[in-house]
Amino acid sequence: FQARAAAARAAADFRDLLPNAADALTAAAADEHPRVRAEGARGLSFVPTPESMQAVLAAATRPGGDYWLTY
């Protein structure tokens, strides 16, 4: 899970350089591990689209959430 979380953070940090960053972050926000979902949701907060907001809400309302995701 740590590698997936780090990849999501990198995709968020370099989102302007990666053409598919929003897709990668959306996938991370739907990951099985809460820390990866939190990183995906954090990254999607920089992508101002309705699809990003839907992915963030889905991650936040999924059971077994991370403290930082539900904060």
Predicted model as a PDB file, atoms N, CA, C, CB and O in Angstrom, pLDDT in the B-factor column:
MODEL        1                                                                  
ATOM      1  N   PHE A   1       0.811  -1.204   0.000  1.00 94.00           N  
ATOM      2  CA  PHE A   1       0.000   0.000   0.000  1.00 94.00           C  
ATOM      3  C   PHE A   1       0.855   1.268   0.000  1.00 94.00           C  
ATOM      4  CB  PHE A   1      -0.923  -0.002   1.199  1.00 94.00           C  
ATOM      5  O   PHE A   1       0.435   2.299  -0.525  1.00 94.00           O  
ATOM      6  N   GLN A   2       2.035   1.196   0.579  1.00 96.00           N  
ATOM      7  CA  GLN A   2       2.882   2.391   0.659  1.00 96.00           C  
ATOM      8  C   GLN A   2       3.348   2.853  -0.718  1.00 96.00           C  
ATOM      9  CB  GLN A   2       4.091   2.120   1.546  1.00 96.00           C  
ATOM     10  O   GLN A   2       3.435   4.053  -0.978  1.00 96.00           O  
ATOM     11  N   ALA A   3       3.643   1.910  -1.589  1.00 98.00           N  
ATOM     12  CA  ALA A   3       4.067   2.281  -2.944  1.00 98.00           C  
ATOM     13  C   ALA A   3       2.909   2.915  -3.707  1.00 98.00           C  
ATOM     14  CB  ALA A   3       4.598   1.045  -3.708  1.00 98.00           C  
ATOM     15  O   ALA A   3       3.108   3.885  -4.439  1.00 98.00           O  
ATOM     16  N   ARG A   4       1.695   2.374  -3.541  1.00 97.00           N  
ATOM     17  CA  ARG A   4       0.532   2.951  -4.231  1.00 97.00           C  
ATOM     18  C   ARG A   4       0.224   4.345  -3.701  1.00 97.00           C  
ATOM     19  CB  ARG A   4      -0.700   2.041  -4.069  1.00 97.00           C  
ATOM     20  O   ARG A   4      -0.128   5.242  -4.468  1.00 97.00           O  
ATOM     21  N   ALA A   5       0.355   4.529  -2.382  1.00 96.00           N  
ATOM     22  CA  ALA A   5       0.126   5.850  -1.799  1.00 96.00           C  
ATOM     23  C   ALA A   5       1.169   6.848  -2.287  1.00 96.00           C  
ATOM     24  CB  ALA A   5       0.146   5.772  -0.269  1.00 96.00           C  
ATOM     25  O   ALA A   5       0.840   7.995  -2.590  1.00 96.00           O  
ATOM     26  N   ALA A   6       2.419   6.417  -2.364  1.00 97.00           N  
ATOM     27  CA  ALA A   6       3.474   7.300  -2.851  1.00 97.00           C  
ATOM     28  C   ALA A   6       3.256   7.644  -4.322  1.00 97.00           C  
ATOM     29  CB  ALA A   6       4.851   6.649  -2.657  1.00 97.00           C  
ATOM     30  O   ALA A   6       3.505   8.775  -4.740  1.00 97.00           O  
ATOM     31  N   ALA A   7       2.795   6.680  -5.100  1.00 97.00           N  
ATOM     32  CA  ALA A   7       2.517   6.950  -6.517  1.00 97.00           C  
ATOM     33  C   ALA A   7       1.374   7.949  -6.665  1.00 97.00           C  
ATOM     34  CB  ALA A   7       2.175   5.643  -7.261  1.00 97.00           C  
ATOM     35  O   ALA A   7       1.417   8.812  -7.542  1.00 97.00           O  
ATOM     36  N   ALA A   8       0.356   7.842  -5.818  1.00 97.00           N  
ATOM     37  CA  ALA A   8      -0.747   8.800  -5.869  1.00 97.00           C  
ATOM     38  C   ALA A   8      -0.267  10.200  -5.485  1.00 97.00           C  
ATOM     39  CB  ALA A   8      -1.890   8.353  -4.938  1.00 97.00           C  
ATOM     40  O   ALA A   8      -0.683  11.187  -6.091  1.00 97.00           O  
ATOM     41  N   ARG A   9       0.594  10.286  -4.494  1.00 97.00           N  
ATOM     42  CA  ARG A   9       1.135  11.597  -4.089  1.00 97.00           C  
ATOM     43  C   ARG A   9       1.975  12.193  -5.218  1.00 97.00           C  
ATOM     44  CB  ARG A   9       1.992  11.465  -2.796  1.00 97.00           C  
ATOM     45  O   ARG A   9       1.892  13.390  -5.490  1.00 97.00           O  
ATOM     46  N   ALA A  10       2.777  11.362  -5.870  1.00 97.00           N  
ATOM     47  CA  ALA A  10       3.593  11.845  -6.990  1.00 97.00           C  
ATOM     48  C   ALA A  10       2.707  12.299  -8.149  1.00 97.00           C  
ATOM     49  CB  ALA A  10       4.566  10.743  -7.464  1.00 97.00           C  
ATOM     50  O   ALA A  10       2.984  13.318  -8.782  1.00 97.00           O  
ATOM     51  N   ALA A  11       1.650  11.549  -8.426  1.00 97.00           N  
ATOM     52  CA  ALA A  11       0.730  11.949  -9.499  1.00 97.00           C  
ATOM     53  C   ALA A  11       0.078  13.285  -9.175  1.00 97.00           C  
ATOM     54  CB  ALA A  11      -0.352  10.872  -9.720  1.00 97.00           C  
ATOM     55  O   ALA A  11      -0.134  14.106 -10.067  1.00 97.00           O  
ATOM     56  N   ALA A  12      -0.238  13.506  -7.913  1.00 97.00           N  
ATOM     57  CA  ALA A  12      -0.823  14.788  -7.522  1.00 97.00           C  
ATOM     58  C   ALA A  12       0.192  15.917  -7.639  1.00 97.00           C  
ATOM     59  CB  ALA A  12      -1.358  14.713  -6.093  1.00 97.00           C  
ATOM     60  O   ALA A  12      -0.127  17.007  -8.113  1.00 97.00           O  
ATOM     61  N   ASP A  13       1.413  15.645  -7.204  1.00 97.00           N  
ATOM     62  CA  ASP A  13       2.438  16.684  -7.238  1.00 97.00           C  
ATOM     63  C   ASP A  13       2.840  17.072  -8.660  1.00 97.00           C  
ATOM     64  CB  ASP A  13       3.656  16.224  -6.477  1.00 97.00           C  
ATOM     65  O   ASP A  13       3.199  18.221  -8.918  1.00 97.00           O  
ATOM     66  N   PHE A  14       2.779  16.115  -9.573  1.00 97.00           N  
ATOM     67  CA  PHE A  14       3.181  16.362 -10.955  1.00 97.00           C  
ATOM     68  C   PHE A  14       1.997  16.325 -11.916  1.00 97.00           C  
ATOM     69  CB  PHE A  14       4.218  15.344 -11.382  1.00 97.00           C  
ATOM     70  O   PHE A  14       2.154  16.003 -13.094  1.00 97.00           O  
ATOM     71  N   ARG A  15       0.824  16.652 -11.413  1.00 95.00           N  
ATOM     72  CA  ARG A  15      -0.410  16.554 -12.194  1.00 95.00           C  
ATOM     73  C   ARG A  15      -0.378  17.412 -13.456  1.00 95.00           C  
ATOM     74  CB  ARG A  15      -1.591  16.957 -11.341  1.00 95.00           C  
ATOM     75  O   ARG A  15      -1.014  17.068 -14.453  1.00 95.00           O  
ATOM     76  N   ASP A  16       0.346  18.512 -13.426  1.00 94.00           N  
ATOM     77  CA  ASP A  16       0.425  19.370 -14.606  1.00 94.00           C  
ATOM     78  C   ASP A  16       1.294  18.759 -15.697  1.00 94.00           C  
ATOM     79  CB  ASP A  16       0.965  20.736 -14.225  1.00 94.00           C  
ATOM     80  O   ASP A  16       1.185  19.137 -16.863  1.00 94.00           O  
ATOM     81  N   LEU A  17       2.146  17.831 -15.330  1.00 96.00           N  
ATOM     82  CA  LEU A  17       3.044  17.199 -16.295  1.00 96.00           C  
ATOM     83  C   LEU A  17       2.543  15.837 -16.770  1.00 96.00           C  
ATOM     84  CB  LEU A  17       4.417  17.046 -15.688  1.00 96.00           C  
ATOM     85  O   LEU A  17       3.010  15.326 -17.788  1.00 96.00           O  
ATOM     86  N   LEU A  18       1.604  15.252 -16.047  1.00 95.00           N  
ATOM     87  CA  LEU A  18       1.091  13.924 -16.391  1.00 95.00           C  
ATOM     88  C   LEU A  18      -0.278  14.042 -17.065  1.00 95.00           C  
ATOM     89  CB  LEU A  18       0.995  13.034 -15.129  1.00 95.00           C  
ATOM     90  O   LEU A  18      -1.223  14.546 -16.458  1.00 95.00           O  
ATOM     91  N   PRO A  19      -0.392  13.584 -18.306  1.00 94.00           N  
ATOM     92  CA  PRO A  19      -1.663  13.732 -19.004  1.00 94.00           C  
ATOM     93  C   PRO A  19      -2.809  12.922 -18.400  1.00 94.00           C  
ATOM     94  CB  PRO A  19      -1.489  13.341 -20.428  1.00 94.00           C  
ATOM     95  O   PRO A  19      -3.972  13.286 -18.578  1.00 94.00           O  
ATOM     96  N   ASN A  20      -2.512  11.845 -17.697  1.00 94.00           N  
ATOM     97  CA  ASN A  20      -3.563  11.004 -17.116  1.00 94.00           C  
ATOM     98  C   ASN A  20      -3.574  11.057 -15.591  1.00 94.00           C  
ATOM     99  CB  ASN A  20      -3.388   9.569 -17.573  1.00 94.00           C  
ATOM    100  O   ASN A  20      -3.999  10.101 -14.944  1.00 94.00           O  
ATOM    101  N   ALA A  21      -3.120  12.145 -15.022  1.00 96.00           N  
ATOM    102  CA  ALA A  21      -3.038  12.259 -13.566  1.00 96.00           C  
ATOM    103  C   ALA A  21      -4.414  12.132 -12.915  1.00 96.00           C  
ATOM    104  CB  ALA A  21      -2.398  13.592 -13.176  1.00 96.00           C  
ATOM    105  O   ALA A  21      -4.543  11.471 -11.885  1.00 96.00           O  
ATOM    106  N   ALA A  22      -5.433  12.745 -13.489  1.00 96.00           N  
ATOM    107  CA  ALA A  22      -6.771  12.673 -12.892  1.00 96.00           C  
ATOM    108  C   ALA A  22      -7.286  11.236 -12.880  1.00 96.00           C  
ATOM    109  CB  ALA A  22      -7.751  13.579 -13.657  1.00 96.00           C  
ATOM    110  O   ALA A  22      -7.928  10.819 -11.916  1.00 96.00           O  
ATOM    111  N   ASP A  23      -7.013  10.478 -13.936  1.00 96.00           N  
ATOM    112  CA  ASP A  23      -7.435   9.076 -13.966  1.00 96.00           C  
ATOM    113  C   ASP A  23      -6.697   8.254 -12.915  1.00 96.00           C  
ATOM    114  CB  ASP A  23      -7.200   8.479 -15.356  1.00 96.00           C  
ATOM    115  O   ASP A  23      -7.297   7.415 -12.243  1.00 96.00           O  
ATOM    116  N   ALA A  24      -5.400   8.496 -12.775  1.00 97.00           N  
ATOM    117  CA  ALA A  24      -4.615   7.775 -11.769  1.00 97.00           C  
ATOM    118  C   ALA A  24      -5.088   8.115 -10.362  1.00 97.00           C  
ATOM    119  CB  ALA A  24      -3.124   8.101 -11.914  1.00 97.00           C  
ATOM    120  O   ALA A  24      -5.164   7.237  -9.503  1.00 97.00           O  
ATOM    121  N   LEU A  25      -5.402   9.364 -10.124  1.00 97.00           N  
ATOM    122  CA  LEU A  25      -5.871   9.779  -8.805  1.00 97.00           C  
ATOM    123  C   LEU A  25      -7.269   9.241  -8.518  1.00 97.00           C  
ATOM    124  CB  LEU A  25      -5.865  11.301  -8.696  1.00 97.00           C  
ATOM    125  O   LEU A  25      -7.581   8.898  -7.378  1.00 97.00           O  
ATOM    126  N   THR A  26      -8.105   9.167  -9.541  1.00 97.00           N  
ATOM    127  CA  THR A  26      -9.443   8.590  -9.369  1.00 97.00           C  
ATOM    128  C   THR A  26      -9.328   7.113  -8.998  1.00 97.00           C  
ATOM    129  CB  THR A  26     -10.289   8.759 -10.663  1.00 97.00           C  
ATOM    130  O   THR A  26     -10.054   6.627  -8.131  1.00 97.00           O  
ATOM    131  N   ALA A  27      -8.418   6.407  -9.653  1.00 97.00           N  
ATOM    132  CA  ALA A  27      -8.191   5.000  -9.316  1.00 97.00           C  
ATOM    133  C   ALA A  27      -7.657   4.866  -7.892  1.00 97.00           C  
ATOM    134  CB  ALA A  27      -7.210   4.356 -10.315  1.00 97.00           C  
ATOM    135  O   ALA A  27      -8.059   3.957  -7.166  1.00 97.00           O  
ATOM    136  N   ALA A  28      -6.765   5.754  -7.490  1.00 97.00           N  
ATOM    137  CA  ALA A  28      -6.234   5.715  -6.130  1.00 97.00           C  
ATOM    138  C   ALA A  28      -7.327   5.997  -5.106  1.00 97.00           C  
ATOM    139  CB  ALA A  28      -5.094   6.724  -5.975  1.00 97.00           C  
ATOM    140  O   ALA A  28      -7.333   5.402  -4.028  1.00 97.00           O  
ATOM    141  N   ALA A  29      -8.238   6.884  -5.425  1.00 95.00           N  
ATOM    142  CA  ALA A  29      -9.325   7.210  -4.502  1.00 95.00           C  
ATOM    143  C   ALA A  29     -10.287   6.041  -4.313  1.00 95.00           C  
ATOM    144  CB  ALA A  29     -10.088   8.425  -5.002  1.00 95.00           C  
ATOM    145  O   ALA A  29     -11.064   6.027  -3.359  1.00 95.00           O  
ATOM    146  N   ALA A  30     -10.241   5.068  -5.209  1.00 94.00           N  
ATOM    147  CA  ALA A  30     -11.098   3.885  -5.094  1.00 94.00           C  
ATOM    148  C   ALA A  30     -10.315   2.665  -4.613  1.00 94.00           C  
ATOM    149  CB  ALA A  30     -11.758   3.580  -6.437  1.00 94.00           C  
ATOM    150  O   ALA A  30     -10.839   1.552  -4.653  1.00 94.00           O  
ATOM    151  N   ASP A  31      -9.087   2.845  -4.166  1.00 95.00           N  
ATOM    152  CA  ASP A  31      -8.229   1.742  -3.736  1.00 95.00           C  
ATOM    153  C   ASP A  31      -8.788   1.067  -2.495  1.00 95.00           C  
ATOM    154  CB  ASP A  31      -6.811   2.240  -3.467  1.00 95.00           C  
ATOM    155  O   ASP A  31      -9.605   1.635  -1.771  1.00 95.00           O  
ATOM    156  N   GLU A  32      -8.331  -0.155  -2.265  1.00 92.00           N  
ATOM    157  CA  GLU A  32      -8.789  -0.909  -1.100  1.00 92.00           C  
ATOM    158  C   GLU A  32      -8.199  -0.407   0.214  1.00 92.00           C  
ATOM    159  CB  GLU A  32      -8.451  -2.361  -1.275  1.00 92.00           C  
ATOM    160  O   GLU A  32      -8.796  -0.599   1.273  1.00 92.00           O  
ATOM    161  N   HIS A  33      -7.036   0.232   0.157  1.00 91.00           N  
ATOM    162  CA  HIS A  33      -6.386   0.685   1.388  1.00 91.00           C  
ATOM    163  C   HIS A  33      -6.743   2.149   1.672  1.00 91.00           C  
ATOM    164  CB  HIS A  33      -4.848   0.514   1.283  1.00 91.00           C  
ATOM    165  O   HIS A  33      -6.694   2.981   0.766  1.00 91.00           O  
ATOM    166  N   PRO A  34      -7.099   2.465   2.909  1.00 90.00           N  
ATOM    167  CA  PRO A  34      -7.538   3.833   3.228  1.00 90.00           C  
ATOM    168  C   PRO A  34      -6.463   4.897   3.020  1.00 90.00           C  
ATOM    169  CB  PRO A  34      -8.005   3.889   4.650  1.00 90.00           C  
ATOM    170  O   PRO A  34      -6.795   6.032   2.678  1.00 90.00           O  
ATOM    171  N   ARG A  35      -5.185   4.567   3.215  1.00 91.00           N  
ATOM    172  CA  ARG A  35      -4.152   5.578   3.026  1.00 91.00           C  
ATOM    173  C   ARG A  35      -4.010   5.939   1.550  1.00 91.00           C  
ATOM    174  CB  ARG A  35      -2.812   5.084   3.583  1.00 91.00           C  
ATOM    175  O   ARG A  35      -3.773   7.100   1.216  1.00 91.00           O  
ATOM    176  N   VAL A  36      -4.152   4.958   0.672  1.00 94.00           N  
ATOM    177  CA  VAL A  36      -4.093   5.222  -0.768  1.00 94.00           C  
ATOM    178  C   VAL A  36      -5.297   6.058  -1.181  1.00 94.00           C  
ATOM    179  CB  VAL A  36      -4.047   3.897  -1.575  1.00 94.00           C  
ATOM    180  O   VAL A  36      -5.175   6.983  -1.984  1.00 94.00           O  
ATOM    181  N   ARG A  37      -6.462   5.726  -0.625  1.00 93.00           N  
ATOM    182  CA  ARG A  37      -7.665   6.522  -0.921  1.00 93.00           C  
ATOM    183  C   ARG A  37      -7.483   7.963  -0.464  1.00 93.00           C  
ATOM    184  CB  ARG A  37      -8.908   5.908  -0.241  1.00 93.00           C  
ATOM    185  O   ARG A  37      -7.900   8.893  -1.154  1.00 93.00           O  
ATOM    186  N   ALA A  38      -6.859   8.151   0.700  1.00 92.00           N  
ATOM    187  CA  ALA A  38      -6.642   9.508   1.203  1.00 92.00           C  
ATOM    188  C   ALA A  38      -5.721  10.292   0.273  1.00 92.00           C  
ATOM    189  CB  ALA A  38      -6.051   9.467   2.622  1.00 92.00           C  
ATOM    190  O   ALA A  38      -5.972  11.466  -0.003  1.00 92.00           O  
ATOM    191  N   GLU A  39      -4.664   9.657  -0.209  1.00 95.00           N  
ATOM    192  CA  GLU A  39      -3.751  10.334  -1.137  1.00 95.00           C  
ATOM    193  C   GLU A  39      -4.454  10.649  -2.455  1.00 95.00           C  
ATOM    194  CB  GLU A  39      -2.502   9.466  -1.397  1.00 95.00           C  
ATOM    195  O   GLU A  39      -4.245  11.713  -3.039  1.00 95.00           O  
ATOM    196  N   GLY A  40      -5.282   9.726  -2.914  1.00 96.00           N  
ATOM    197  CA  GLY A  40      -6.034   9.980  -4.142  1.00 96.00           C  
ATOM    198  C   GLY A  40      -6.996  11.142  -3.981  1.00 96.00           C  
ATOM    199  O   GLY A  40      -7.113  11.989  -4.866  1.00 96.00           O  
ATOM    200  N   ALA A  41      -7.680  11.178  -2.854  1.00 94.00           N  
ATOM    201  CA  ALA A  41      -8.621  12.272  -2.595  1.00 94.00           C  
ATOM    202  C   ALA A  41      -7.888  13.604  -2.452  1.00 94.00           C  
ATOM    203  CB  ALA A  41      -9.442  11.985  -1.326  1.00 94.00           C  
ATOM    204  O   ALA A  41      -8.369  14.627  -2.938  1.00 94.00           O  
ATOM    205  N   ARG A  42      -6.745  13.601  -1.801  1.00 94.00           N  
ATOM    206  CA  ARG A  42      -5.957  14.817  -1.671  1.00 94.00           C  
ATOM    207  C   ARG A  42      -5.535  15.332  -3.042  1.00 94.00           C  
ATOM    208  CB  ARG A  42      -4.728  14.567  -0.793  1.00 94.00           C  
ATOM    209  O   ARG A  42      -5.620  16.527  -3.324  1.00 94.00           O  
ATOM    210  N   GLY A  43      -5.092  14.434  -3.867  1.00 96.00           N  
ATOM    211  CA  GLY A  43      -4.681  14.830  -5.205  1.00 96.00           C  
ATOM    212  C   GLY A  43      -5.844  15.336  -6.044  1.00 96.00           C  
ATOM    213  O   GLY A  43      -5.699  16.292  -6.807  1.00 96.00           O  
ATOM    214  N   LEU A  44      -6.985  14.701  -5.903  1.00 96.00           N  
ATOM    215  CA  LEU A  44      -8.158  15.127  -6.667  1.00 96.00           C  
ATOM    216  C   LEU A  44      -8.683  16.489  -6.212  1.00 96.00           C  
ATOM    217  CB  LEU A  44      -9.260  14.089  -6.546  1.00 96.00           C  
ATOM    218  O   LEU A  44      -9.430  17.141  -6.942  1.00 96.00           O  
ATOM    219  N   SER A  45      -8.300  16.915  -5.025  1.00 94.00           N  
ATOM    220  CA  SER A  45      -8.749  18.234  -4.572  1.00 94.00           C  
ATOM    221  C   SER A  45      -8.165  19.351  -5.434  1.00 94.00           C  
ATOM    222  CB  SER A  45      -8.363  18.450  -3.107  1.00 94.00           C  
ATOM    223  O   SER A  45      -8.654  20.480  -5.406  1.00 94.00           O  
ATOM    224  N   PHE A  46      -7.121  19.038  -6.199  1.00 95.00           N  
ATOM    225  CA  PHE A  46      -6.520  20.026  -7.093  1.00 95.00           C  
ATOM    226  C   PHE A  46      -7.100  19.962  -8.508  1.00 95.00           C  
ATOM    227  CB  PHE A  46      -5.017  19.823  -7.149  1.00 95.00           C  
ATOM    228  O   PHE A  46      -6.715  20.752  -9.370  1.00 95.00           O  
ATOM    229  N   VAL A  47      -8.022  19.030  -8.750  1.00 94.00           N  
ATOM    230  CA  VAL A  47      -8.610  18.843 -10.083  1.00 94.00           C  
ATOM    231  C   VAL A  47     -10.061  19.317 -10.012  1.00 94.00           C  
ATOM    232  CB  VAL A  47      -8.519  17.329 -10.558  1.00 94.00           C  
ATOM    233  O   VAL A  47     -10.913  18.587  -9.506  1.00 94.00           O  
ATOM    234  N   PRO A  48     -10.362  20.517 -10.505  1.00 93.00           N  
ATOM    235  CA  PRO A  48     -11.697  21.098 -10.343  1.00 93.00           C  
ATOM    236  C   PRO A  48     -12.720  20.601 -11.379  1.00 93.00           C  
ATOM    237  CB  PRO A  48     -11.598  22.599 -10.426  1.00 93.00           C  
ATOM    238  O   PRO A  48     -13.126  21.336 -12.279  1.00 93.00           O  
ATOM    239  N   THR A  49     -13.123  19.330 -11.222  1.00 95.00           N  
ATOM    240  CA  THR A  49     -14.150  18.783 -12.114  1.00 95.00           C  
ATOM    241  C   THR A  49     -15.209  18.076 -11.282  1.00 95.00           C  
ATOM    242  CB  THR A  49     -13.527  17.806 -13.156  1.00 95.00           C  
ATOM    243  O   THR A  49     -14.931  17.641 -10.165  1.00 95.00           O  
ATOM    244  N   PRO A  50     -16.414  17.959 -11.812  1.00 96.00           N  
ATOM    245  CA  PRO A  50     -17.459  17.218 -11.089  1.00 96.00           C  
ATOM    246  C   PRO A  50     -17.076  15.748 -10.867  1.00 96.00           C  
ATOM    247  CB  PRO A  50     -18.783  17.296 -11.859  1.00 96.00           C  
ATOM    248  O   PRO A  50     -17.419  15.169  -9.837  1.00 96.00           O  
ATOM    249  N   GLU A  51     -16.372  15.150 -11.821  1.00 95.00           N  
ATOM    250  CA  GLU A  51     -15.960  13.750 -11.674  1.00 95.00           C  
ATOM    251  C   GLU A  51     -14.989  13.576 -10.511  1.00 95.00           C  
ATOM    252  CB  GLU A  51     -15.317  13.244 -12.971  1.00 95.00           C  
ATOM    253  O   GLU A  51     -15.041  12.579  -9.791  1.00 95.00           O  
ATOM    254  N   SER A  52     -14.113  14.544 -10.337  1.00 95.00           N  
ATOM    255  CA  SER A  52     -13.174  14.481  -9.220  1.00 95.00           C  
ATOM    256  C   SER A  52     -13.906  14.570  -7.893  1.00 95.00           C  
ATOM    257  CB  SER A  52     -12.138  15.601  -9.324  1.00 95.00           C  
ATOM    258  O   SER A  52     -13.594  13.842  -6.951  1.00 95.00           O  
ATOM    259  N   MET A  53     -14.873  15.456  -7.825  1.00 96.00           N  
ATOM    260  CA  MET A  53     -15.646  15.600  -6.585  1.00 96.00           C  
ATOM    261  C   MET A  53     -16.415  14.318  -6.272  1.00 96.00           C  
ATOM    262  CB  MET A  53     -16.621  16.789  -6.693  1.00 96.00           C  
ATOM    263  O   MET A  53     -16.499  13.915  -5.112  1.00 96.00           O  
ATOM    264  N   GLN A  54     -16.968  13.685  -7.285  1.00 96.00           N  
ATOM    265  CA  GLN A  54     -17.681  12.421  -7.063  1.00 96.00           C  
ATOM    266  C   GLN A  54     -16.742  11.348  -6.524  1.00 96.00           C  
ATOM    267  CB  GLN A  54     -18.335  11.937  -8.365  1.00 96.00           C  
ATOM    268  O   GLN A  54     -17.110  10.589  -5.628  1.00 96.00           O  
ATOM    269  N   ALA A  55     -15.530  11.287  -7.071  1.00 95.00           N  
ATOM    270  CA  ALA A  55     -14.554  10.297  -6.601  1.00 95.00           C  
ATOM    271  C   ALA A  55     -14.140  10.575  -5.160  1.00 95.00           C  
ATOM    272  CB  ALA A  55     -13.317  10.291  -7.510  1.00 95.00           C  
ATOM    273  O   ALA A  55     -13.978   9.644  -4.372  1.00 95.00           O  
ATOM    274  N   VAL A  56     -13.968  11.838  -4.813  1.00 93.00           N  
ATOM    275  CA  VAL A  56     -13.608  12.201  -3.437  1.00 93.00           C  
ATOM    276  C   VAL A  56     -14.737  11.837  -2.474  1.00 93.00           C  
ATOM    277  CB  VAL A  56     -13.289  13.709  -3.339  1.00 93.00           C  
ATOM    278  O   VAL A  56     -14.484  11.297  -1.397  1.00 93.00           O  
ATOM    279  N   LEU A  57     -15.956  12.125  -2.851  1.00 92.00           N  
ATOM    280  CA  LEU A  57     -17.090  11.780  -1.987  1.00 92.00           C  
ATOM    281  C   LEU A  57     -17.233  10.277  -1.821  1.00 92.00           C  
ATOM    282  CB  LEU A  57     -18.380  12.358  -2.551  1.00 92.00           C  
ATOM    283  O   LEU A  57     -17.541   9.795  -0.731  1.00 92.00           O  
ATOM    284  N   ALA A  58     -17.011   9.534  -2.898  1.00 91.00           N  
ATOM    285  CA  ALA A  58     -17.076   8.073  -2.803  1.00 91.00           C  
ATOM    286  C   ALA A  58     -15.999   7.544  -1.869  1.00 91.00           C  
ATOM    287  CB  ALA A  58     -16.930   7.433  -4.192  1.00 91.00           C  
ATOM    288  O   ALA A  58     -16.253   6.630  -1.085  1.00 91.00           O  
ATOM    289  N   ALA A  59     -14.810   8.105  -1.944  1.00 89.00           N  
ATOM    290  CA  ALA A  59     -13.720   7.675  -1.064  1.00 89.00           C  
ATOM    291  C   ALA A  59     -14.007   8.032   0.385  1.00 89.00           C  
ATOM    292  CB  ALA A  59     -12.399   8.304  -1.504  1.00 89.00           C  
ATOM    293  O   ALA A  59     -13.719   7.249   1.290  1.00 89.00           O  
ATOM    294  N   ALA A  60     -14.570   9.204   0.609  1.00 86.00           N  
ATOM    295  CA  ALA A  60     -14.822   9.671   1.982  1.00 86.00           C  
ATOM    296  C   ALA A  60     -15.948   8.907   2.661  1.00 86.00           C  
ATOM    297  CB  ALA A  60     -15.153  11.151   1.975  1.00 86.00           C  
ATOM    298  O   ALA A  60     -15.956   8.790   3.886  1.00 86.00           O  
ATOM    299  N   THR A  61     -16.883   8.393   1.905  1.00 86.00           N  
ATOM    300  CA  THR A  61     -18.027   7.709   2.507  1.00 86.00           C  
ATOM    301  C   THR A  61     -17.854   6.197   2.539  1.00 86.00           C  
ATOM    302  CB  THR A  61     -19.289   8.056   1.754  1.00 86.00           C  
ATOM    303  O   THR A  61     -18.740   5.482   3.006  1.00 86.00           O  
ATOM    304  N   ARG A  62     -16.731   5.710   2.052  1.00 84.00           N  
ATOM    305  CA  ARG A  62     -16.472   4.270   2.072  1.00 84.00           C  
ATOM    306  C   ARG A  62     -16.132   3.838   3.496  1.00 84.00           C  
ATOM    307  CB  ARG A  62     -15.319   3.897   1.094  1.00 84.00           C  
ATOM    308  O   ARG A  62     -15.391   4.535   4.189  1.00 84.00           O  
ATOM    309  N   PRO A  63     -16.664   2.694   3.945  1.00 79.00           N  
ATOM    310  CA  PRO A  63     -16.363   2.227   5.308  1.00 79.00           C  
ATOM    311  C   PRO A  63     -14.870   1.921   5.496  1.00 79.00           C  
ATOM    312  CB  PRO A  63     -17.191   0.975   5.629  1.00 79.00           C  
ATOM    313  O   PRO A  63     -14.166   1.588   4.542  1.00 79.00           O  
ATOM    314  N   GLY A  64     -14.416   2.038   6.722  1.00 71.00           N  
ATOM    315  CA  GLY A  64     -13.027   1.743   7.037  1.00 71.00           C  
ATOM    316  C   GLY A  64     -12.087   2.850   6.594  1.00 71.00           C  
ATOM    317  O   GLY A  64     -10.980   2.591   6.121  1.00 71.00           O  
ATOM    318  N   GLY A  65     -12.538   4.081   6.751  1.00 66.00           N  
ATOM    319  CA  GLY A  65     -11.768   5.212   6.259  1.00 66.00           C  
ATOM    320  C   GLY A  65     -10.558   5.544   7.105  1.00 66.00           C  
ATOM    321  O   GLY A  65     -10.430   5.114   8.251  1.00 66.00           O  
ATOM    322  N   ASP A  66      -9.701   6.302   6.520  1.00 71.00           N  
ATOM    323  CA  ASP A  66      -8.513   6.807   7.174  1.00 71.00           C  
ATOM    324  C   ASP A  66      -8.876   8.067   7.972  1.00 71.00           C  
ATOM    325  CB  ASP A  66      -7.397   7.103   6.136  1.00 71.00           C  
ATOM    326  O   ASP A  66      -9.787   8.800   7.584  1.00 71.00           O  
ATOM    327  N   TYR A  67      -8.185   8.319   9.062  1.00 76.00           N  
ATOM    328  CA  TYR A  67      -8.474   9.504   9.865  1.00 76.00           C  
ATOM    329  C   TYR A  67      -8.398  10.773   9.032  1.00 76.00           C  
ATOM    330  CB  TYR A  67      -7.509   9.596  11.037  1.00 76.00           C  
ATOM    331  O   TYR A  67      -9.270  11.637   9.128  1.00 76.00           O  
ATOM    332  N   TRP A  68      -7.355  10.886   8.213  1.00 74.00           N  
ATOM    333  CA  TRP A  68      -7.147  12.106   7.438  1.00 74.00           C  
ATOM    334  C   TRP A  68      -8.178  12.240   6.333  1.00 74.00           C  
ATOM    335  CB  TRP A  68      -5.747  12.128   6.847  1.00 74.00           C  
ATOM    336  O   TRP A  68      -8.477  13.354   5.902  1.00 74.00           O  
ATOM    337  N   LEU A  69      -8.720  11.140   5.872  1.00 73.00           N  
ATOM    338  CA  LEU A  69      -9.724  11.199   4.819  1.00 73.00           C  
ATOM    339  C   LEU A  69     -11.071  11.655   5.380  1.00 73.00           C  
ATOM    340  CB  LEU A  69      -9.864   9.832   4.138  1.00 73.00           C  
ATOM    341  O   LEU A  69     -11.796  12.403   4.724  1.00 73.00           O  
ATOM    342  N   THR A  70     -11.404  11.212   6.574  1.00 70.00           N  
ATOM    343  CA  THR A  70     -12.679  11.606   7.161  1.00 70.00           C  
ATOM    344  C   THR A  70     -12.622  12.962   7.867  1.00 70.00           C  
ATOM    345  CB  THR A  70     -13.132  10.554   8.132  1.00 70.00           C  
ATOM    346  O   THR A  70     -13.662  13.526   8.210  1.00 70.00           O  
ATOM    347  N   TYR A  71     -11.422  13.484   8.085  1.00 70.00           N  
ATOM    348  CA  TYR A  71     -11.272  14.775   8.727  1.00 70.00           C  
ATOM    349  C   TYR A  71     -11.859  15.829   7.826  1.00 70.00           C  
ATOM    350  CB  TYR A  71      -9.799  15.080   9.047  1.00 70.00           C  
ATOM    351  O   TYR A  71     -11.844  17.011   8.168  1.00 70.00           O  
TER     352      TYR A  71                                                      
ENDMDL                                                                          
END                                                                             
